[in-house]
Every structure is written in C-alpha cells, then in structure tokens.
Amino acid sequence: MQIGFHSQTFYLGDWQQAWQARCPSWSLVNAQQVPIQTLEALLIWRPSQWDWRAAKQLKLVIGLGAGIHNLQQDLLLPPGVPLLRLQDAGMARAMCEYVHYGVLHFQRQFDRFARAQQQNRWLTELPYQYSQHTRVGLLGLGHLGTAVAEYLAKQGYQVSGWSRSPRQLAGVHCLHGLEQLEYFLSQQDILVNMLPHTAQTEGLLSRQRLQQLPRGAALISASRGAVLEQQALIGLLDSGQLRGALLDVFTQEPLAEADPLWRHPRVWITPHHSAPTLIEPAIDEILAILPRYLSGTS
Ligand SMILES: NC(=O)c1ccc[n+]([C@@H]2O[C@H](COP(=O)([O-])OP(=O)(O)OC[C@H]3O[C@@H](n4cnc5c(N)ncnc54)[C@H](OP(=O)(O)O)[C@@H]3O)[C@@H](O)[C@H]2O)c1
C-alpha cells in the first residue's frame, strides 16, 4: 500500500527514512508523482494548490500538525473524506519548554536586563520575583494548553486557564466562557495564547481585551497569530500598558520584512517554531490511526 505525502515545508526524504524503519510494508510516496486514483491515505502540510477530488480511493487525510483550520478551508477533497490532525507528535513537550522559557524570561526579568545591557548599565536594583508569586494564565486548555498549564503548576507558578467549556485540572484555577474572560485577564502577570484559530477566536485578543490585563503584564503567543490583533499589541507595548511579548505566530507568515514587530524593543520573535511536528513521534501516531480507516490492514 502507498501512503501519499505532500508538503511544501517538510522534506519527504526525512519522513521516508523514519517511515521505512517503522513500517516497511507500506511505502510513503510523493503524492504528486503517483496516479492520484491509487492514493488511499494522504499526509499533508502547507500544501501547494492541488485538486485532490479525483482521488476516489482516498479514505483519510491527516494534517501533519495540530492546527488544521487552514487545511479545512483550502483543501479540495472528495466528499466525505475525514481530515484528522495530529494530537501530539512530540508537540506538548516542546510547547511546555517554549512557554516555560518565555515565563522565565519575564519572571526573571531578562527583558529588563537586555535593555540595561543595551545601555551598558549594571542593573542590580530589580527585586527577585518568586515563581509562586507569578500568575500565568493559559488561554485555551486543549491538548497543548493543558500540558503547559500542568507543567507550569508543577514548577510552582500560580496557574489559571480559560476555555470554552468547564475544565478541572490539578493545581490550575479553571475558568470558562466569555462572561469569565474579563476577570481571567485581569488576574494575569503573563498571558499565554494557546487558542486555535477559529471564527470565534479570530481577533479575540483585541485592544479592549488586552487592556483588561494588569498594567505591566506580558504576553506569550504560541498557538495561532490570527487570535491576536497585532496593531493593538504594538500600541499597548508603546504606551507601557504591556511590558513585553514573546511571539511565535503571526497573522501573516513569514512575518513581512518591513513589519514593525521585528524591531520593537519589547518584542521577542521566533519563526513559528515553539512546537514543531517531530517526525518519529508523528509517524508513531499516524501508524496508530491508519488501520482504523484503511481496509485490509490491521
Ligand atoms: N506554534 C506552534 O508551533 C504550534 C504547534 C502546535 C499547535 N499550535 C496551535 O496550538 C493550538 C492549540 O492546540 P491544542 O492541541 O491545545 O488544541 P485543542 O486541543 O483543540 O484545544 C483548544 C482549546 O481552545 C479552547 N477553545 C477553542 N475555541 C474557544 C473559544 N471560542 N472560546 C474559548 N476557548 C476556546 C478549547 O476549549 P474547549 O476545551 O472548551 O473546547 C480548548 O481548550 C492549535 O490549534 C494550533 O493552532 C501551534
């Protein structure tokens, strides 16, 4: 059996090597170089424009990441073919590391030390800020948000989380629904965006909502850029209402060369790399899914 692979960003050769070691009986092939009618499953990420509707044997498409909002909009698939996303593929651990780095950055005041260094200034007067006095709020308590919230709670931070429906997590103060959002925001020293991009979450972090954070709060945005109004963020950083931001995701990616965020002294940028799909754990997850959808396999 051949499993089709199509991505503009992932290199097929890397995936084939790991795939062969785990599943020599099925081949992973370039989906654009085999007859489209033979494809039974398709692994896809950041696709080029391609019409898959002639793939009449297709039983399943798997997006090689956690966010498949764009794939849902862009892919032309035969009707009724399910589009699944990867649940973890190593991403939860990577996201915990990334957010912990960002939280430490602000808690241990590396932003202030970096500015002092620019001025050759020996800055000793900053008080030590305890992790147990640092309030961190996770917007979104799904697979990744929950992993990060529980991880930070174990490190001793005061962690709370906000989601659509009620949740209960050990060591995490959970709130939900739009009616609790303003109170949730007002309680955070560091806000972490872990929301997916949907019609409801687009622009959710507007100027008005960001202003509900306490003066001097910091933002870590690591899920999807469209949740955040970037212009509003810049204005609030300029006015000192917000202290700084660590941003991994943007409304437009790659971030345009002329974008003012690049040079903003209170912004730290990473190129959508907080939790990359890791090939080996991703293939393990895919191999656990495929038999449920493909006939004649077990
Ligand atoms: N930057 C990167 O490298 C990277 C890597 C992986 C993933 N991501 C992004 O991270 C996002 C989150 O991943 P995940 O696996 O945690 O997603 P998930 O399991 O789908 O969880 C989404 C969470 O957001 C909440 N939510 C969704 N819509 C909401 C709304 N309108 N109001 C309030 N809460 C809402 C959900 O609440 P309920 O539980 O109540 O439904 C849930 O808690 C992905 O969608 C992806 O875009 C980024």
The ligand as an SDF file (V2000), in Angstrom:
LIG
                    3D

 48 52  0  0  0  0  0  0  0  0999 V2000
    3.2830   27.3650   17.1520 N   0  0  0  0  0  0  0  0  0  0  0  0
    3.3890   26.0760   17.0410 C   0  0  0  0  0  0  0  0  0  0  0  0
    4.4670   25.5410   16.7900 O   0  0  0  0  0  0  0  0  0  0  0  0
    2.1690   25.2250   17.2740 C   0  0  0  0  0  0  0  0  0  0  0  0
    2.3190   23.8410   17.3810 C   0  0  0  0  0  0  0  0  0  0  0  0
    1.2050   23.0800   17.6270 C   0  0  0  0  0  0  0  0  0  0  0  0
   -0.0490   23.6670   17.7520 C   0  0  0  0  0  0  0  0  0  0  0  0
   -0.1820   25.0090   17.6260 N   0  0  0  0  0  0  0  0  0  0  0  0
   -1.5080   25.6410   17.7710 C   0  0  0  0  0  0  0  0  0  0  0  0
   -1.9780   25.4300   19.0900 O   0  0  0  0  0  0  0  0  0  0  0  0
   -3.3860   25.3370   19.0350 C   0  0  0  0  0  0  0  0  0  0  0  0
   -3.9140   24.6650   20.2710 C   0  0  0  0  0  0  0  0  0  0  0  0
   -3.5720   23.2950   20.2330 O   0  0  0  0  0  0  0  0  0  0  0  0
   -4.3400   22.2130   21.1220 P   0  0  0  0  0  0  0  0  0  0  0  0
   -3.8590   20.8790   20.6900 O   0  0  0  0  0  0  0  0  0  0  0  0
   -4.2410   22.5710   22.5610 O   0  0  0  0  0  0  0  0  0  0  0  0
   -5.8540   22.4580   20.6160 O   0  0  0  0  0  0  0  0  0  0  0  0
   -7.1760   21.7970   21.1620 P   0  0  0  0  0  0  0  0  0  0  0  0
   -6.8920   20.5120   21.8470 O   0  0  0  0  0  0  0  0  0  0  0  0
   -8.1440   21.8050   20.0300 O   0  0  0  0  0  0  0  0  0  0  0  0
   -7.6850   22.8140   22.2930 O   0  0  0  0  0  0  0  0  0  0  0  0
   -8.2140   24.0610   22.0080 C   0  0  0  0  0  0  0  0  0  0  0  0
   -8.5890   24.7560   23.3170 C   0  0  0  0  0  0  0  0  0  0  0  0
   -9.0760   26.0460   22.9960 O   0  0  0  0  0  0  0  0  0  0  0  0
  -10.3690   26.2140   23.5700 C   0  0  0  0  0  0  0  0  0  0  0  0
  -11.2200   26.9990   22.6880 N   0  0  0  0  0  0  0  0  0  0  0  0
  -11.4700   26.8250   21.3860 C   0  0  0  0  0  0  0  0  0  0  0  0
  -12.3260   27.7560   20.9410 N   0  0  0  0  0  0  0  0  0  0  0  0
  -12.6220   28.5250   22.0040 C   0  0  0  0  0  0  0  0  0  0  0  0
  -13.4330   29.6580   22.2020 C   0  0  0  0  0  0  0  0  0  0  0  0
  -14.1450   30.1890   21.2060 N   0  0  0  0  0  0  0  0  0  0  0  0
  -13.5040   30.1920   23.4120 N   0  0  0  0  0  0  0  0  0  0  0  0
  -12.8060   29.6760   24.4350 C   0  0  0  0  0  0  0  0  0  0  0  0
  -11.9920   28.5990   24.3320 N   0  0  0  0  0  0  0  0  0  0  0  0
  -11.9130   28.0360   23.1190 C   0  0  0  0  0  0  0  0  0  0  0  0
  -10.9520   24.8260   23.6940 C   0  0  0  0  0  0  0  0  0  0  0  0
  -11.9510   24.8620   24.6930 O   0  0  0  0  0  0  0  0  0  0  0  0
  -12.8950   23.5790   24.9800 P   0  0  0  0  0  0  0  0  0  0  0  0
  -11.9560   22.5200   25.5190 O   0  0  0  0  0  0  0  0  0  0  0  0
  -13.8250   24.0360   25.9860 O   0  0  0  0  0  0  0  0  0  0  0  0
  -13.4740   23.2180   23.6570 O   0  0  0  0  0  0  0  0  0  0  0  0
   -9.6980   24.0500   24.0930 C   0  0  0  0  0  0  0  0  0  0  0  0
   -9.4850   24.1900   25.4680 O   0  0  0  0  0  0  0  0  0  0  0  0
   -3.6450   24.5820   17.7320 C   0  0  0  0  0  0  0  0  0  0  0  0
   -4.9360   24.8780   17.2370 O   0  0  0  0  0  0  0  0  0  0  0  0
   -2.5680   25.0900   16.8280 C   0  0  0  0  0  0  0  0  0  0  0  0
   -3.1070   26.1300   16.0670 O   0  0  0  0  0  0  0  0  0  0  0  0
    0.9020   25.8020   17.4050 C   0  0  0  0  0  0  0  0  0  0  0  0
  1  2  1  0
  2  3  2  0
  2  4  1  0
  4  5  1  0
  4 48  2  0
  5  6  2  0
  6  7  1  0
  7  8  2  0
  8  9  1  0
  8 48  1  0
  9 10  1  0
  9 46  1  0
 10 11  1  0
 11 12  1  0
 11 44  1  0
 12 13  1  0
 13 14  1  0
 14 15  2  0
 14 16  1  0
 14 17  1  0
 17 18  1  0
 18 19  2  0
 18 20  1  0
 18 21  1  0
 21 22  1  0
 22 23  1  0
 23 24  1  0
 23 42  1  0
 24 25  1  0
 25 26  1  0
 25 36  1  0
 26 27  1  0
 26 35  1  0
 27 28  2  0
 28 29  1  0
 29 30  1  0
 29 35  2  0
 30 31  1  0
 30 32  2  0
 32 33  1  0
 33 34  2  0
 34 35  1  0
 36 37  1  0
 36 42  1  0
 37 38  1  0
 38 39  2  0
 38 40  1  0
 38 41  1  0
 42 43  1  0
 44 45  1  0
 44 46  1  0
 46 47  1  0
M  CHG  2   8   1  16  -1
M  END
$$$$
